[in-house]
Amino acid sequence: MTILWLGDKDCHEVQRVGGKAANLSRLASGYRVPAGFCITPDLYHQWLECPKQEMELPQDLHGIISREYQEMTARCGVVDPAVAVRSSALDEDGQGTSFAGQYDTFLNIQGPDAISDAIVKCWDSVGGERMEAYRKEHNLPAESLGVAVLVQQMVAAEVSGVVFSANPISGNRDEVMINATWGLGESLVSGKVTPDTLVIQKLDFKIKDSQIGEKGLMTVLTEGGTEEVRVPRAQRQAPNFG
């Protein structure tokens, strides 16, 4: 199947949609997750068969995306919802390798035409010099670069965070670490800000450690994309956690 929605049982399978989409799909089965659908690698392989100079989706593939975007509009209850378009590689975080950050990501995209363009750019990044160098460095076969693409509703977040199910600093699996910052999460995951940090003990949910970071930058939505802006000085060391 070419399109699988988050929460669908078939979308739980890493080998079909990659780790990122599969984990989100499992989460969506029991928790509130922004609506999204995953474009499986067979559409990517269809695109590869098109003339290389065509940096746009063929009409039949574009029609599929337009139909699913209409479905997303119905599910979200929002006209022309803004979405994030990002890869979900079949071996994005495989043993000994991590493709995370290697592929391009496109945020705050609206409308089927813009989404189709972003999907093609995401696919095109698979064959880019950066990815080819990464593949050769890790002695990976070319077929390991098979990629699904996740299209998910954007949230205009005032605060974003990352939750680690084990403490990434100490390796302690009995602790959860939460990082948080102002605005969208891109400034955080790209390492451009020092976030607020909480370390919580799983056994009794007690806070073991709490630190306020210097959150000098934040990523905000703009028309057709995002931009990084300076956080007001008085807000930089204000806590994100309530």
ABEGO torsion letter per residue (X at the ends): XABBBBGBAAAABAAAAEAAAAAAAAAAAABBBBBBBBBBAAAAAAAAABBAABABBBAAAAAAAAAAAAAAAAAAGBBGBBBBBBBBBAAABBBGBBABGABBBBBGBBEAAAAAAAAAAAAAAAABAAAAAAAAAAGBBAAAABBBBBBBBBBBBABBBBBBABBAAAGBAABBBBBBBBEBAAAAAAGABBBBBBBBBAAAGBBABBBBBBBABBBBBBBGEBBBBBBBAAAAABBABX
